[in-house]
Amino acid sequence: MSIRIFLYNKNMENTPYYRTLLPAARALLKGETDPIANAANLAALLFNTLPGLNWAGFYRWKDGQLVLGPFQGKPACVRILPGKGVCGTAAQTRQTVLVPDVHAFEGHIACDAASRSEIVVPVIQNGTLWGVLDMDSPLLARFNETDRKYLEELVQFFVSACRF
């Protein structure tokens, strides 16, 4: 059993982490087109590269709802309806949702009671929702506009690498 120990200052600039993460993601996905394999590797890369996370993974859009996909962290909710929680809201609006305090987000679904903040980026290919990238943190206000920018860029690369 391994224990993740990290020192993270939420006021610290996140750009240096992404300068390492984005080239690593490109190398990891190079030549692979399967979305499940790529999502699994990206979830592991995010979880093990970015500090202050307790969950990182994907939900896939299937039969009108989000269904748990590849992830790293504690067991999670398996199905989420559109408009429900942060993930369902991002899926319904097809917009990134950044939540500094999940307890202040009406309708938040608490899969892990330790989560305090969350960011969800929709994965859209040719106008069609494939799913969402979801990241949770036990820290209040862990995610910011820098995270939004780079995670949206990462999702666009994921979409361009995969054959859906």
PAVEX-71698 format. One line per field, with one value per residue: residue number from 0; residue in three letters; x negated, y, z of N, C-alpha, C, O in turn. Coordinates in pm, 1 decimal, padded with zeros to 6 digits. Layout:
% residues N
num = (NUM:...)
residuo = (ala:...)
n.px = (X:...)
n.py = (Y:...)
n.pz = (Z:...)
ca.px = (X:...)
ca.py = (Y:...)
ca.pz = (Z:...)
c.px = (X:...)
c.py = (Y:...)
c.pz = (Z:...)
o.px = (X:...)
o.py = (Y:...)
o.pz = (Z:...)
This chain:
% residues 164
num = (0:1:2:3:4:5:6:7:8:9:10:11:12:13:14:15:16:17:18:19:20:21:22:23:24:25:26:27:28:29:30:31:32:33:34:35:36:37:38:39:40:41:42:43:44:45:46:47:48:49:50:51:52:53:54:55:56:57:58:59:60:61:62:63:64:65:66:67:68:69:70:71:72:73:74:75:76:77:78:79:80:81:82:83:84:85:86:87:88:89:90:91:92:93:94:95:96:97:98:99:100:101:102:103:104:105:106:107:108:109:110:111:112:113:114:115:116:117:118:119:120:121:122:123:124:125:126:127:128:129:130:131:132:133:134:135:136:137:138:139:140:141:142:143:144:145:146:147:148:149:150:151:152:153:154:155:156:157:158:159:160:161:162:163)
residuo = (met:ser:ile:arg:ile:phe:leu:tyr:asn:lys:asn:met:glu:asn:thr:pro:tyr:tyr:arg:thr:leu:leu:pro:ala:ala:arg:ala:leu:leu:lys:gly:glu:thr:asp:pro:ile:ala:asn:ala:ala:asn:leu:ala:ala:leu:leu:phe:asn:thr:leu:pro:gly:leu:asn:trp:ala:gly:phe:tyr:arg:trp:lys:asp:gly:gln:leu:val:leu:gly:pro:phe:gln:gly:lys:pro:ala:cys:val:arg:ile:leu:pro:gly:lys:gly:val:cys:gly:thr:ala:ala:gln:thr:arg:gln:thr:val:leu:val:pro:asp:val:his:ala:phe:glu:gly:his:ile:ala:cys:asp:ala:ala:ser:arg:ser:glu:ile:val:val:pro:val:ile:gln:asn:gly:thr:leu:trp:gly:val:leu:asp:met:asp:ser:pro:leu:leu:ala:arg:phe:asn:glu:thr:asp:arg:lys:tyr:leu:glu:glu:leu:val:gln:phe:phe:val:ser:ala:cys:arg:phe)
n.px = (-00085.1:-00059.7:-00117.0:-00011.8:-00189.6:-00191.4:-00286.4:-00109.7:-00029.4:00245.7:00241.0:00030.3:-00121.0:-00002.3:-00105.5:-00377.1:-00344.4:-00177.1:-00340.7:-00508.5:-00329.0:-00171.1:-00349.3:-00420.0:-00172.8:-00118.5:-00323.5:-00253.4:-00006.0:-00069.4:-00030.4:00163.2:00504.5:00731.1:00998.5:01059.6:00825.8:00653.8:00784.3:00757.5:00477.3:00438.6:00586.3:00434.4:00190.4:00261.0:00349.2:00116.2:-00063.3:00032.7:00050.1:00246.9:00483.9:00763.5:00904.4:00921.0:01043.7:01254.0:01587.8:01805.9:02032.7:02325.6:02609.9:02775.8:02680.5:02413.0:02152.4:01938.4:01596.1:01250.2:01039.6:00856.5:00824.9:01050.8:01330.6:01610.5:01915.8:02132.0:02319.5:02441.3:02688.5:02785.1:02738.1:02726.0:02537.0:02187.8:02057.8:02276.1:02385.8:02181.7:02185.7:02444.2:02444.8:02226.5:01998.3:01700.5:01694.0:01604.4:01558.8:01510.7:01588.8:01740.9:01947.7:02103.3:02222.1:02519.0:02691.2:02472.0:02303.3:02187.3:01949.5:01712.2:01664.7:01452.2:01386.3:01351.2:01328.6:01375.3:01329.2:01465.6:01441.6:01593.6:01584.5:01578.0:01639.6:01642.3:01883.6:02030.1:02099.7:01869.5:01801.9:01690.6:01410.9:01317.8:01208.9:01121.1:01059.0:00932.2:00894.4:01006.3:01094.3:00897.7:00869.1:00821.8:00829.6:00605.2:00582.6:00822.3:00767.2:00542.4:00637.5:00855.3:00712.3:00568.8:00780.6:00868.5:00649.1:00663.6:00906.9:00831.8:00645.4:00781.7:00995.9:01323.2)
n.py = (-00118.7:00216.7:00549.7:00868.1:01153.4:01497.2:01836.8:02118.4:02432.0:02618.6:02867.6:02867.9:02880.6:02680.0:02625.4:02520.7:02243.3:02160.1:02209.3:01997.2:01786.8:01800.9:01746.8:01486.7:01358.0:01374.9:01212.0:00970.7:00908.8:00894.7:00743.8:00568.7:00495.9:00411.0:00507.0:00424.5:00302.3:00523.6:00706.1:00573.0:00578.3:00858.2:00931.4:00805.6:00940.0:01211.2:01186.6:01107.0:01309.1:01573.0:01766.4:01745.5:01607.6:01385.9:01225.7:01133.6:01109.3:00960.6:00987.7:00821.9:00901.0:00736.5:00581.8:00801.4:00890.6:00952.2:00721.2:00549.8:00554.2:00490.4:00552.9:00699.6:00666.2:00660.4:00424.2:00511.2:00694.5:00522.2:00577.4:00878.0:01113.6:01344.3:01687.5:01646.6:01691.8:01797.6:01676.8:01590.7:01838.6:01960.4:01787.0:01830.4:02107.4:02122.1:02258.5:02354.3:02305.1:02459.9:02423.8:02576.2:02513.2:02233.2:02184.0:02404.5:02386.8:02342.9:02042.3:01878.1:01568.2:01350.6:01141.2:01082.0:01175.7:01328.0:01504.0:01841.2:02036.6:02071.2:02001.8:01978.4:01873.4:01873.1:01617.8:01641.5:01540.4:01624.8:01768.6:01588.9:01454.4:01268.4:01211.9:01303.5:01461.9:01431.9:01578.9:01570.2:01723.5:01720.6:01968.2:02297.8:02517.4:02421.0:02410.8:02626.1:02897.9:02849.7:02570.4:02509.0:02605.9:02446.7:02185.3:02179.1:02203.1:01963.6:01779.2:01836.6:01745.6:01474.3:01408.0:01449.7:01247.8:01010.5:00748.9:00751.4)
n.pz = (00000.0:-00089.0:00019.7:-00057.1:-00023.8:-00001.4:-00043.4:-00079.6:-00190.8:-00225.6:-00341.0:-00503.4:-00823.3:-01084.7:-01333.4:-01376.3:-01319.5:-01525.8:-01742.4:-01734.1:-01734.9:-01977.8:-02207.8:-02130.0:-02141.4:-02415.5:-02515.9:-02396.0:-02513.4:-02778.2:-03085.4:-02993.0:-03023.8:-02894.5:-02694.6:-02427.8:-02331.0:-02352.9:-02182.3:-01939.1:-01901.8:-01896.5:-01666.8:-01466.4:-01503.4:-01447.3:-01177.8:-01051.1:-01107.3:-01061.4:-00770.3:-00466.6:-00525.4:-00485.0:-00647.2:-00986.1:-01305.6:-01562.1:-01682.4:-01895.1:-02157.8:-02196.5:-02315.3:-02244.9:-01999.7:-01760.7:-01720.6:-01508.6:-01587.0:-01670.8:-01390.6:-01110.7:-00765.9:-00481.6:-00475.0:-00684.3:-00767.2:-00985.0:-01190.2:-01333.1:-01375.3:-01639.4:-01565.2:-01293.6:-01003.1:-01021.2:-01238.7:-01400.6:-01456.4:-01608.0:-01825.1:-01923.9:-01986.0:-02144.6:-02083.3:-01908.9:-01560.4:-01273.2:-00938.1:-00642.6:-00379.9:-00303.6:-00127.7:-00136.7:-00377.1:-00524.7:-00522.2:-00532.0:-00570.3:-00342.4:-00369.7:-00243.8:00074.1:00156.3:-00044.2:-00142.4:-00337.9:-00696.5:-01045.1:-01366.0:-01694.2:-02003.9:-02255.1:-02582.7:-02907.7:-03235.8:-03194.1:-03045.0:-02728.4:-02553.6:-02294.3:-01963.2:-01805.8:-01479.3:-01180.5:-00841.9:-00521.6:-00185.6:-00085.7:-00029.2:-00291.1:-00470.1:-00748.1:-01031.5:-01273.9:-01428.3:-01413.9:-01546.7:-01808.4:-01892.5:-01855.2:-02028.8:-02266.1:-02254.9:-02272.1:-02531.4:-02676.3:-02607.8:-02735.0:-03003.2:-03033.1:-03013.4:-03152.1:-03175.7)
ca.px = (00000.0:-00138.0:-00049.5:-00052.0:-00219.0:-00221.2:-00274.3:-00048.8:00020.2:00346.2:00210.4:-00084.8:-00091.3:00001.4:-00163.3:-00490.5:-00297.3:-00124.6:-00452.3:-00558.6:-00220.4:-00124.0:-00436.4:-00409.7:-00045.5:-00134.2:-00407.7:-00178.2:00102.4:-00120.1:-00011.2:00275.6:00630.3:00842.3:01031.5:01056.8:00684.5:00599.3:00845.5:00695.2:00343.1:00447.9:00630.1:00318.7:00093.2:00311.2:00352.4:-00019.2:-00144.1:00084.5:00066.7:00372.0:00600.7:00802.9:00972.7:00906.1:01090.2:01349.6:01720.3:01844.2:02174.4:02379.1:02753.6:02837.5:02627.9:02269.8:02119.1:01799.8:01492.5:01119.8:01012.1:00764.2:00879.9:01144.9:01447.9:01690.5:02052.6:02124.8:02401.8:02482.5:02784.6:02755.5:02784.2:02709.2:02400.2:02096.3:02036.6:02398.2:02401.0:02086.3:02235.0:02564.3:02412.5:02109.6:01903.3:01621.3:01749.4:01501.8:01630.7:01415.5:01640.2:01849.7:02059.4:02184.4:02278.3:02648.8:02706.0:02344.5:02308.0:02067.8:01899.0:01609.5:01692.6:01331.6:01372.5:01391.9:01338.1:01387.1:01334.8:01513.6:01426.4:01661.2:01506.2:01668.0:01574.9:01731.4:02013.2:02093.4:02042.6:01816.0:01799.6:01630.4:01294.5:01355.2:01100.6:01163.1:00952.5:00974.9:00861.8:01095.3:01043.6:00775.9:00863.0:00835.4:00837.9:00491.1:00624.7:00922.6:00699.7:00459.0:00718.4:00928.8:00613.8:00543.0:00898.0:00867.4:00548.5:00721.7:01006.2:00763.1:00568.4:00869.0:01098.7:01443.5)
ca.py = (00000.0:00340.0:00667.6:00988.1:01266.5:01612.0:01970.9:02195.4:02562.8:02647.6:02995.1:02845.5:02873.1:02541.2:02612.4:02427.5:02105.3:02133.4:02208.0:01860.2:01693.2:01800.6:01666.2:01346.8:01307.3:01357.2:01093.8:00854.2:00879.7:00888.8:00618.7:00490.6:00560.4:00359.2:00605.4:00368.7:00290.0:00658.6:00763.8:00506.6:00633.5:00999.0:00936.0:00771.2:01048.5:01326.0:01154.3:01093.4:01426.1:01695.5:01753.6:01788.6:01538.0:01258.4:01148.4:01183.2:01006.6:00988.3:00928.2:00813.0:00924.0:00612.7:00563.8:00917.7:00919.4:00932.1:00592.9:00549.8:00504.6:00476.1:00653.4:00672.7:00717.4:00571.8:00388.4:00629.7:00676.6:00451.6:00643.6:01014.5:01164.8:01479.8:01794.9:01610.8:01708.4:01876.1:01603.9:01597.8:01977.0:01980.5:01710.2:01894.9:02238.5:02106.4:02361.7:02320.8:02353.9:02470.8:02445.4:02593.3:02449.3:02146.1:02189.3:02519.7:02358.9:02277.9:01914.1:01805.1:01426.1:01323.2:01003.3:01076.9:01285.2:01409.5:01601.3:01977.5:02114.7:01983.3:02058.5:01879.8:01921.6:01784.3:01561.8:01653.4:01507.9:01659.8:01810.7:01481.8:01432.8:01134.6:01196.9:01415.2:01442.8:01478.6:01578.5:01613.1:01751.6:01740.4:02106.6:02402.7:02603.3:02362.3:02432.2:02766.0:02920.2:02782.2:02431.1:02505.4:02625.4:02332.9:02063.0:02187.4:02171.9:01820.2:01708.7:01852.1:01653.1:01341.8:01392.0:01437.4:01122.9:00891.2:00716.3:00721.4)
ca.pz = (00000.0:-00091.1:00072.4:-00129.6:00062.8:-00084.2:00011.5:-00186.0:-00153.6:-00329.0:-00404.4:-00588.9:-00965.9:-01130.5:-01466.6:-01386.2:-01323.1:-01659.2:-01838.0:-01729.3:-01763.3:-02116.8:-02294.8:-02088.1:-02194.7:-02560.7:-02536.8:-02350.4:-02607.1:-02916.0:-03156.3:-02939.2:-03059.8:-02815.4:-02591.8:-02292.1:-02294.9:-02333.5:-02061.9:-01824.2:-01883.0:-01855.8:-01527.3:-01384.3:-01515.8:-01371.4:-01034.7:-00998.7:-01139.7:-01000.7:-00624.3:-00405.3:-00579.8:-00426.5:-00750.9:-01123.1:-01397.7:-01667.9:-01693.8:-02036.2:-02188.8:-02251.4:-02295.4:-02182.9:-01866.0:-01743.9:-01660.7:-01460.6:-01676.5:-01606.5:-01287.9:-01000.7:-00640.8:-00413.4:-00555.3:-00718.0:-00814.6:-01112.2:-01291.5:-01300.9:-01474.3:-01686.6:-01478.7:-01152.4:-00955.4:-01103.7:-01364.4:-01479.2:-01502.1:-01717.7:-01939.4:-01977.2:-02042.5:-02231.1:-02041.5:-01790.8:-01434.3:-01170.7:-00812.7:-00533.2:-00258.1:-00348.6:-00033.4:-00174.7:-00509.3:-00506.0:-00588.3:-00538.9:-00538.2:-00262.0:-00378.6:-00139.6:00167.2:00174.4:-00153.5:-00108.1:-00461.2:-00812.7:-01179.8:-01463.4:-01831.1:-02099.1:-02365.7:-02697.5:-03034.3:-03348.0:-03143.5:-02968.5:-02595.1:-02524.9:-02149.5:-01891.4:-01719.8:-01345.6:-01082.5:-00708.5:-00426.5:-00047.2:-00051.0:-00079.3:-00398.2:-00527.2:-00891.9:-01070.7:-01418.8:-01491.3:-01430.1:-01654.0:-01937.2:-01930.9:-01863.8:-02155.1:-02370.2:-02244.4:-02325.4:-02677.4:-02727.9:-02592.1:-02842.6:-03132.2:-03036.0:-03007.1:-03251.4:-03096.6)
c.px = (-00088.6:-00051.9:-00102.5:-00069.9:-00254.2:-00210.5:-00220.8:00005.3:00117.9:00323.6:00091.1:-00039.1:-00102.3:-00069.1:-00282.9:-00448.9:-00249.4:-00233.4:-00518.2:-00451.9:-00182.4:-00216.9:-00431.6:-00281.6:-00056.5:-00216.7:-00331.3:-00071.3:00055.8:-00101.7:00103.0:00405.0:00749.5:00875.1:01026.4:00912.9:00623.8:00656.6:00782.9:00556.6:00346.3:00491.9:00513.0:00215.0:00136.3:00301.6:00213.1:-00109.6:-00097.7:00103.5:00206.9:00496.5:00634.1:00882.0:00947.7:00953.4:01195.4:01482.8:01753.3:01994.1:02227.2:02527.7:02816.6:02793.1:02476.5:02247.1:01970.1:01706.6:01361.8:01093.4:00903.7:00824.1:00972.7:01259.3:01541.9:01833.4:02044.8:02201.5:02446.4:02573.2:02745.9:02816.5:02767.5:02562.1:02315.5:02075.2:02158.6:02424.2:02307.9:02131.9:02353.4:02532.7:02301.6:02007.9:01825.1:01686.7:01639.5:01571.2:01529.8:01456.5:01761.5:01970.3:02151.6:02250.1:02407.6:02656.8:02577.1:02364.2:02177.8:02029.8:01793.2:01630.5:01572.3:01316.5:01427.5:01404.8:01330.2:01380.5:01374.7:01508.7:01498.5:01566.3:01600.7:01588.6:01675.9:01872.8:02086.7:02022.0:01997.4:01821.6:01743.4:01504.0:01329.6:01234.5:01151.8:01040.5:01009.6:00948.5:00967.2:01023.6:00912.4:00758.9:00887.9:00838.4:00719.6:00524.3:00724.9:00855.1:00625.3:00538.0:00804.7:00836.3:00584.3:00658.9:00903.1:00763.3:00599.0:00819.5:00936.6:00684.9:00655.5:00957.5:01220.7:01543.6)
c.py = (00123.7:00455.1:00787.9:01101.2:01383.9:01739.1:02055.1:02324.6:02604.6:02781.6:02984.4:02835.8:02727.9:02518.9:02517.4:02279.9:02069.1:02133.7:02070.8:01763.2:01687.6:01725.0:01517.2:01284.0:01282.9:01232.4:00965.5:00811.8:00861.9:00748.3:00532.7:00565.3:00512.7:00455.8:00550.7:00354.1:00427.3:00725.5:00702.9:00564.1:00779.9:01012.3:00906.8:00883.4:01170.6:01301.8:01152.4:01212.3:01551.3:01676.4:01795.3:01724.0:01416.8:01172.5:01214.8:01073.8:01056.3:00921.1:00931.5:00837.3:00799.5:00603.3:00677.5:00949.2:00900.9:00800.6:00595.3:00485.9:00491.2:00589.8:00605.5:00737.5:00615.7:00532.9:00508.3:00592.4:00616.7:00524.8:00780.8:01064.1:01305.4:01583.1:01767.0:01623.9:01790.4:01807.7:01613.1:01736.6:02005.1:01906.5:01780.4:02026.9:02233.0:02218.1:02311.2:02382.9:02345.3:02508.3:02455.8:02523.6:02364.9:02149.3:02307.8:02500.0:02280.6:02149.2:01834.2:01660.0:01391.6:01175.8:00980.6:01198.9:01375.9:01516.6:01736.6:02066.6:02020.3:02065.0:01946.3:01943.5:01825.0:01740.7:01553.7:01630.4:01532.2:01692.7:01707.9:01462.2:01288.0:01106.6:01321.2:01368.3:01507.3:01471.0:01638.6:01636.3:01762.4:01883.2:02201.3:02482.6:02551.8:02399.5:02579.0:02776.4:02859.4:02635.7:02419.4:02511.1:02499.0:02203.3:02063.0:02156.0:02021.7:01739.2:01720.8:01760.5:01509.4:01312.5:01371.3:01306.5:00999.8:00874.0:00670.8:00642.3)
c.pz = (00000.0:-00039.8:-00003.5:-00030.4:-00026.9:-00001.2:-00102.9:-00129.3:-00262.8:-00398.1:-00499.7:-00734.5:-01012.2:-01263.9:-01471.5:-01390.2:-01463.3:-01765.4:-01842.2:-01777.9:-01910.6:-02211.5:-02259.0:-02143.5:-02344.8:-02591.4:-02502.5:-02451.3:-02751.5:-02974.5:-03105.0:-02967.3:-02977.5:-02700.9:-02448.4:-02244.2:-02267.2:-02208.7:-01936.5:-01796.9:-01840.7:-01710.5:-01434.0:-01386.0:-01433.8:-01221.2:-00973.5:-01027.2:-01067.0:-00850.1:-00580.5:-00462.2:-00493.6:-00526.2:-00885.6:-01217.2:-01494.3:-01639.9:-01842.2:-02050.7:-02257.5:-02216.6:-02214.1:-02041.1:-01865.5:-01670.1:-01626.2:-01562.1:-01601.0:-01507.4:-01193.4:-00876.5:-00578.7:-00507.1:-00570.5:-00754.6:-00955.4:-01221.9:-01241.6:-01412.9:-01518.7:-01593.0:-01330.3:-01112.7:-01052.0:-01238.7:-01455.2:-01533.3:-01618.9:-01842.6:-02005.2:-02047.5:-02146.7:-02209.0:-01920.8:-01668.4:-01329.3:-01040.4:-00697.6:-00403.6:-00296.3:-00254.8:-00060.8:-00311.6:-00490.4:-00587.4:-00600.4:-00496.8:-00466.8:-00269.5:-00271.4:-00050.6:00188.6:00066.8:-00111.3:-00231.7:-00580.1:-00941.1:-01274.7:-01601.5:-01925.0:-02210.8:-02485.5:-02825.5:-03146.1:-03301.0:-03059.5:-02835.9:-02581.5:-02375.8:-02084.4:-01821.0:-01586.8:-01253.9:-00952.0:-00620.6:-00285.5:00000.6:-00107.3:-00187.5:-00457.9:-00674.5:-00925.3:-01223.9:-01493.5:-01514.5:-01544.1:-01790.3:-01980.3:-01939.5:-01989.8:-02272.9:-02371.5:-02302.7:-02477.5:-02740.8:-02720.0:-02706.5:-02977.0:-03144.9:-03052.5:-03129.8:-03171.9:-03178.9)
o.px = (-00181.8:00070.2:-00223.6:00024.3:-00336.7:-00136.1:-00280.8:00078.2:00079.1:00381.7:00056.1:00070.5:-00200.9:-00090.3:-00290.6:-00513.0:-00278.0:-00220.6:-00577.1:-00480.6:-00163.0:-00167.9:-00438.4:-00282.8:-00008.8:-00183.5:-00343.7:-00049.0:00133.1:-00150.6:00136.7:00415.4:00858.5:00788.4:00991.7:00881.0:00551.0:00584.1:00758.1:00522.7:00265.5:00439.2:00494.7:00158.5:00055.9:00252.0:00194.3:-00221.9:-00179.9:00166.7:00275.5:00605.5:00545.5:00921.9:00952.6:00908.3:01221.8:01489.4:01731.2:02072.6:02179.1:02565.4:02899.5:02859.2:02419.4:02313.2:01887.3:01734.1:01362.6:01120.8:00863.9:00869.3:00973.8:01282.9:01551.5:01867.0:01960.1:02153.8:02483.8:02538.0:02680.8:02930.1:02792.5:02473.8:02365.1:02074.8:02145.1:02478.1:02348.6:02118.2:02361.3:02586.3:02284.2:01941.7:01877.4:01729.7:01588.0:01635.5:01469.8:01371.1:01870.6:02082.3:02265.1:02325.2:02405.7:02631.7:02573.0:02433.7:02070.0:02072.2:01785.2:01615.5:01587.9:01240.3:01535.2:01483.0:01285.5:01420.7:01324.5:01563.1:01467.1:01480.0:01691.2:01484.8:01781.3:01970.5:02194.7:01899.3:02077.6:01843.1:01747.4:01491.3:01367.0:01165.5:01216.7:00934.2:01122.6:00977.3:01011.4:00904.6:00825.1:00646.4:00964.4:00848.6:00732.9:00497.6:00713.8:00883.8:00643.8:00507.7:00824.9:00877.3:00576.0:00636.9:00938.5:00787.2:00580.1:00815.1:00977.1:00660.9:00608.9:00989.4:01220.1:01650.9)
o.py = (00134.0:00455.6:00807.7:01139.9:01371.6:01746.8:02061.4:02324.4:02623.8:02806.5:03080.8:02787.4:02660.5:02404.3:02437.8:02200.1:01960.3:02066.1:02033.1:01669.6:01578.3:01644.4:01431.7:01169.1:01181.1:01156.2:00864.5:00692.6:00818.8:00649.1:00432.4:00684.5:00568.6:00483.9:00624.8:00389.2:00445.0:00794.5:00773.5:00594.8:00821.8:01096.8:00975.8:00917.7:01226.7:01386.4:01191.3:01217.0:01627.7:01579.6:01870.7:01779.7:01353.1:01060.5:01337.2:00959.5:01176.0:00812.8:01032.9:00797.9:00761.4:00615.8:00653.8:01024.9:00841.9:00771.8:00638.1:00378.6:00481.4:00706.5:00489.0:00851.9:00499.0:00600.5:00594.0:00475.0:00656.5:00533.5:00798.0:01057.0:01378.2:01569.2:01855.5:01572.7:01844.8:01874.4:01640.5:01751.9:02066.1:01957.6:01788.5:02055.4:02325.4:02264.9:02234.5:02498.3:02237.3:02612.9:02355.5:02479.9:02417.4:02120.7:02310.8:02586.1:02165.9:02149.2:01733.5:01632.1:01402.5:01095.5:00871.9:01312.4:01489.1:01611.5:01746.1:02161.8:01906.2:02181.3:01834.3:02051.7:01706.0:01816.8:01470.3:01692.5:01468.9:01649.1:01736.5:01454.2:01195.7:00992.7:01430.3:01252.2:01624.5:01369.1:01743.2:01578.0:01808.0:01915.8:02185.3:02511.5:02631.4:02417.8:02647.5:02675.5:02821.6:02582.1:02330.3:02429.2:02450.5:02118.9:01958.1:02090.0:01960.7:01641.8:01624.5:01704.0:01431.4:01205.5:01285.8:01259.6:00896.2:00969.5:00564.8:00607.9)
o.pz = (00079.8:-00055.1:-00013.2:00038.7:-00117.4:00096.6:-00210.3:-00030.1:-00378.0:-00503.8:-00567.8:-00762.8:-00982.1:-01303.5:-01565.2:-01458.5:-01513.3:-01867.5:-01943.4:-01852.5:-01963.8:-02290.6:-02347.4:-02187.6:-02395.0:-02682.3:-02571.8:-02472.1:-02837.0:-02920.4:-03168.0:-02938.3:-02989.6:-02618.2:-02356.4:-02130.6:-02169.5:-02137.0:-01838.8:-01682.6:-01757.8:-01638.1:-01333.8:-01282.2:-01359.3:-01146.8:-00858.3:-00976.8:-01016.3:-00807.6:-00649.4:-00448.9:-00436.7:-00494.2:-00897.5:-01209.1:-01506.3:-01581.7:-01908.3:-01964.4:-02364.2:-02100.1:-02126.2:-01970.1:-01957.2:-01570.3:-01706.6:-01615.8:-01478.3:-01535.6:-01194.6:-00881.9:-00617.7:-00607.3:-00482.6:-00770.7:-01035.3:-01335.0:-01125.6:-01530.7:-01443.7:-01547.6:-01248.4:-01181.4:-01150.6:-01342.2:-01574.4:-01642.8:-01717.7:-01953.7:-02127.8:-02154.6:-02226.2:-02301.6:-01840.0:-01671.4:-01300.1:-01032.5:-00659.2:-00326.3:-00318.5:-00296.8:-00013.2:-00357.2:-00445.6:-00707.9:-00671.1:-00399.0:-00525.2:-00186.5:-00214.2:-00095.7:00234.3:00085.7:-00052.6:-00231.2:-00568.3:-00945.1:-01265.5:-01624.0:-01925.5:-02254.5:-02489.5:-02848.4:-03150.8:-03361.9:-03007.7:-02830.9:-02596.0:-02334.2:-02141.4:-01782.1:-01582.2:-01249.6:-00951.2:-00641.6:-00267.5:00115.8:-00221.0:-00175.1:-00492.5:-00720.9:-00857.4:-01293.7:-01609.9:-01622.0:-01628.2:-01877.6:-02091.9:-02023.9:-02050.9:-02368.4:-02478.1:-02374.6:-02545.6:-02847.5:-02813.3:-02767.1:-03055.7:-03256.2:-03100.1:-03200.7:-03109.3:-03129.3)
